[in-house]
Amino acid sequence: MDRTYLVVVNDEEQYSIWDADRDLPAGWRGEGFRGPEADCLAHIEQIWTDMRPLSLRRAMASGA
């Protein structure tokens, strides 16, 4: 049986995959994409183009 995964994202806009049959861990929410592991990883590769956490991107943008 093929597992189904969810693409999840945290408040720092970091992405991961999570088994769809399990409760999401604290601090993570579903991003809206689900499917086989390879499809989820390919989706993340397309959308997560800046690996820096959101707080770092904001600090760099403000010149801090």
C-alpha positions as CSV (number, residue, x, y, z in Angstrom):
1,M,0.0,0.0,0.0
2,D,1.3,3.4,-1.0
3,R,1.4,6.0,1.8
4,T,-0.1,9.4,1.4
5,Y,1.8,12.4,2.6
6,L,0.9,16.0,3.3
7,V,3.2,19.0,2.5
8,V,3.4,20.9,5.8
9,V,4.8,24.4,6.6
10,N,5.7,26.0,9.9
11,D,5.6,29.7,11.0
12,E,9.2,30.2,9.6
13,E,7.9,29.1,6.2
14,Q,10.0,25.9,6.3
15,Y,8.5,22.9,4.5
16,S,8.4,19.2,5.1
17,I,6.3,16.2,4.5
18,W,4.2,14.4,7.0
19,D,2.3,11.1,7.0
20,A,-1.3,11.9,6.2
21,D,-2.6,9.4,8.7
22,R,-0.9,11.1,11.6
23,D,-1.8,14.2,13.6
24,L,0.2,17.2,12.6
25,P,3.0,18.1,15.1
26,A,2.6,21.4,17.0
27,G,3.7,24.4,15.0
28,W,3.0,22.9,11.6
29,R,0.0,23.2,9.3
30,G,-1.0,21.7,6.1
31,E,0.0,23.6,3.0
32,G,-2.7,22.1,0.8
33,F,-0.7,19.5,-1.3
34,R,-1.0,15.8,-0.6
35,G,0.1,12.7,-2.5
36,P,2.9,10.1,-2.7
37,E,6.2,11.0,-1.1
38,A,8.0,11.7,-4.4
39,D,5.2,14.1,-5.5
40,C,5.3,15.9,-2.2
41,L,9.0,16.3,-2.3
42,A,8.9,17.6,-5.9
43,H,6.2,20.1,-4.9
44,I,8.4,21.4,-2.1
45,E,11.3,21.7,-4.4
46,Q,9.2,23.9,-6.7
47,I,7.8,26.2,-4.1
48,W,10.5,26.5,-1.4
49,T,13.0,28.5,-3.4
50,D,14.5,30.5,-0.4
51,M,15.7,28.1,2.3
52,R,16.3,30.9,4.9
53,P,13.8,31.0,7.7
54,L,11.2,33.8,7.5
55,S,12.6,35.6,10.5
56,L,16.1,35.8,8.9
57,R,14.6,37.0,5.6
58,R,12.7,39.8,7.5
59,A,15.8,40.8,9.5
60,M,17.9,41.0,6.3
61,A,15.3,43.0,4.5
62,S,15.1,45.5,7.4
63,G,18.9,45.8,7.5
64,A,19.2,44.4,11.0
